[in-house]
Amino acid sequence: MRVIVALGGNAVLKRGQQPDADVQIANVRAAVKTLARLAGEHELVITHGNGPQVGLLALQSAADPNLSRPYPFDTLGAQTQGMIGYWMQQALQNALPGRQVLAVVTQTLVTAVDPAFEDPAKFVGPVYDREEAEKLAAEHGWTVKQDGGNWRRVVPSPAPRRIVETRLIHKLVREGVIVICAGGGGIPVVRDERGRLSGVEAVVDKDLTASVLAEALECDAFLSLTDVPRVLRGFGTPQASEIAHTTPHELRALEFPAGSMGPKVEAACRFVETTGDMAAIGRLDEAERILSGSAGTIVTPNGRWPLTSTL
């Protein structure tokens, strides 16, 4: 099968950890143990989160007295793609001698009139208490919003239309290359009336980008892997229960947190509705069991896996 894996940001930096390089590299190496086993059985494309890293770089850039203005978010996204992509590429090359692995810095096309630019909602960077968040917002001109019991910076998150480098990635996958791409949702860019690309100040949701890419690459399965075993029905209530097998129709009838599980569910539903193939949400260390149908929340057109005909 051709499988695309969208790794949650926790695969690189877990909540509460210090963002030291050694910590993040150790997390990547742990994640690669599972990814290497998947690559032994399937054609593999890997995307990853970058929220903590891009937020940290934004803080450093804003505080740098040598800069006339902070680096924009498209540039910060490129920096984190290169950094995390390098860690993953090297770890996979060491785990799979002889296999070709390539990290590609990719651009994600969005539209300049997306309403998200008027309503920033994508969380980036570390968490703060309310007082500190409001102080930083006043100092740097940020927008901040509540994220659970904490506060974080938010930036616009326009909808992904297409990965600019899709044809190149497709060619690499057909040649048997393990491709790492679309990190952090890809670098957000718009195309002007002359066809030229330019970056914009935004962060694209990584799961929605991975879903768009999975469709374009004709993937057989789309896995959104995080630190929760399954999607919960009735999240945050005493009646919460795990969802094992479901359909897009059933998932869309439920409500999920907009800043965390919501985009994952939406990405899975879009992929299944468009392709008729399988999407799943679950734990990274259970990826192989998810593909066999014994773990995670599996989303298919008829709620069954392996798929049976819906015709």
N, C-alpha and C positions, 0 to 999 in steps of 0.2 A: 504494500500500500504506500501511497504518497501521503505523508502525515506532516501537518504544520503544528508546531508547539508554541503557544504563547505563554512564556514564563512570567509569573507575577514578580513584582519588584522584590519580594521577600526571598527569591532565589539568589539574589545578589547581596541584599542587605536586609536583615530581619529587623522588625520594629524594636527599638530600644538599643540596638547595637551601635557602637561607635563606627563612623564611616571610614575607618582606616583601610588602606589598600590591602593589608595582610588579611583582615577580616573578610573583605569582599572576595578576594581571590580564593580563600578557603571555602566560602559558600559556593562559588562557581565550581570549584573542583568537586564538591559534594554533589551538586546538581548534575554535573557531567557524567557521574557514574550511571545515573538512570538514562540520560540522553544517549550515551554510548551504546547501551543495550538496545535502545530503540533503533539506533542507526544500523545495528547489526542485522535487523530484520526488515527495515523499511527505508524508503527514500525520505529524507528528513530535512525540513526547513525550520529554523528556530528564530523566534522573535523574543524580545525581553523588555521588561520595564526599566525605567530610569528615573522615576520620580524623586527619590532621595538624592541621587547624584546630581541631577540637573538643578535641584533646589539649592544644594550646597554650593555648586559652582556659581549660581546666581548671587548668593550671599557674598562669596569671595570677590566676585567681579564688582558688585556694588560698593564694596568697602575698599577697593584698590585705588589709592590716591594717584597712581600713575596713569589711570585711564580717564579720558575726557568724558566718557559715558560707559556704563556697563555693557558687556557683550549682550546682544539680543538673544532671545530664546532659541531661534533657529540655529545660531552658532553654538550655543551651549548644548543643544540636542546633538549636533554633529560631534562635539567633543566627547559626550558620553557614549555615543554609538561606537566611536573608535576605541575608547577605553575598555568598555565592557565587552565589545566584540573581540578585541585582542585577547582578553583573558579567556573567553570561551573558546576562541579558535585554538589557542595554544593548548588548553586543557584537553580539547577533543583530539588534537593531533597527537598528544602524548598518550591518550587513552586508546587511540585507534591507529597504530602505525600503518602506514601505507594508504590510508584513506585521505582523499582530498577534502580539505575544509577551508572555507573562505568566509570572512566577515566583510560585508558590503555596506558602506555608508549610503543610505537610501533616503530619497525625498518622497514626501507624501503630498499629492496634489489636493488642495482644498479650494473652496470658492471664497473670494473676498467679501461676498455679501452674506456669508453664513451668519445667522442670528447669534451664534455663540460669541462673536466678538463684542456684542453688546451686553452679555451676561456671563462673565468669567465664572467657571465652575470646576475646573480641573485642579485638584490638590497637587502641589509640588512642595518639595523640601521638607524640613523637619517640622515636628509639632511644637507648639508653644502653649502657655496658658494665655488667657484672654488679654491680660494687661500687657504682656510682652508682645503678643501678636499685634495689638493695636498701636503700640509704640513703634514697632518696625514698619507697619503700614504707613504711619505718618512720616517716618524718616525717609522711606524709599518710594512712596507713592504706590504701594501695593494695595490689592484687594485681598482681604482675609475673610474666611468663613469658618464656622464650627465644623469640626470633623470628630464625631463621637464626643468624648469628654475633653477634647483639646481643640486648638485652633491652628489653621495652616493657611499659607498663601494659596490663592487660586488664580489661574490664568485662563484665557479663552481656550476652548477645546472644540474646534470646528470638525465637522464630519469628514472622514477620509473619502476621497473619490477614487483614487488610483495611486499605486506606487509607480513613480516615474520609471524606475529601472525594472519593471515587471518582465519585459522580454528577455533581458540579460539574466535575471534570476531563473526564469523558466529554462533557458538554455543550459545553465549550470546544473540545475537539478537533473535534467535529462542526461547529462554527462556523468551523473553519479556523485556530484559534489554535495557535501553537507553545507548548506548555506545559512549563515547567521545574518539577519537583516532586519530592517524596520524597527530597530531598537527604540524604545520609548514612543512607539507609534510613527517613527520616521520624522524627518525634518519637514515641518509644514511649509509648503510653498504655494504660490499662486501663479497663474499664467496670464500675462497681459495681452492686450489686443494685437501685439506683434508676435505672440507666441513665446516670449521670453519668460523665464522663471525667476522669481525672487522670493526670498524667505519672508515669513511673517512672524509676529510676536505671539506665539501660541504653542500649545502642546496637544497633539492628537492622541486620542485614547488608543492604547496599544492593542487592546482586544478587538476593537472595531477595525483597526488597520489590519490586524492579522486575519480577520474574517474576510475582508475585501481581497487581500492577497491570496488567501486559501482558495477563494472562488476563481480568481484569475489563473492560478497555477493548476487548477483542476485537481485539487487535493481530495483524497478519499476520506480523510478524517481531520477534524480540527479540535485540538486539545488545548483548553485553557487551564493551566496548571498553577496552583497556588498552595496555600497552607491549610485549606479546609477540605474535609473528605468528600462532602456533598453539598449541594444547594439545599437550603432549608425552606420548607413551607411554614409560614407563620414565624419568620425570623424575629427574635426578640420577645416572643410571647411564651407562656407556659405550654402552649400547644404545639410548639415548634417540632417539626418532624422532617427526616431526611427524604429527599426525592431521589430514587434510584434510576428509573426509566421514565421518560416523559416525552411530550411532543411540544413543538413551538406554541401551538394553540393553548395547551394547558399552562405553559410557563407564562404566557402573555396575560393570562387571567389573574396572575399573582402580582404582588408588589415586592420590590427589592430595593435596598439602599442605593441611591443614585451614585454615590462616590466610590462604591466598592463592587458589590455583586451585580448591581444593575447593568453596567456596561458588559460584563461577562455574559450574562443571560441574553442581552440584546444581540451581542455578536454571535453567540451560538444559534439563536433563533434565525437570524438573517442567513447564516451559512446553510442551515438545514432547509429553510424555505426556498432558497435560491437553487441549491444543488441537489436536494433530495438525499444527501449523504449524512454522515454521522458527525455530531459535535459532542463534546463532553467537558465537564468542569470537575476538577478533583485535585487530589494531592499529587505533587510532583513524584514522590517516591512510590506512588501506586500507578504510574503511567501504563505499565505493561498490563496490570490487572484491569485498568479502565478499558484498554483496547480489547481485552477478552470478554468484557461485559460484567465483571465481578466486583467493580469498585467505581466510585465517582457517580456523578449524575450524567446519564447518557441521553442525548436528545436525538431523536430520529423522526421521520415523518409519521410513522405509525407507533412509535414508542417501543419498538423492539430492536434488539441487537443480538446476534448478527441480523442484518436487514433482511426482511422478507418483502416480496413485491407489494407495492401499494397500488398497482394498476388494476 
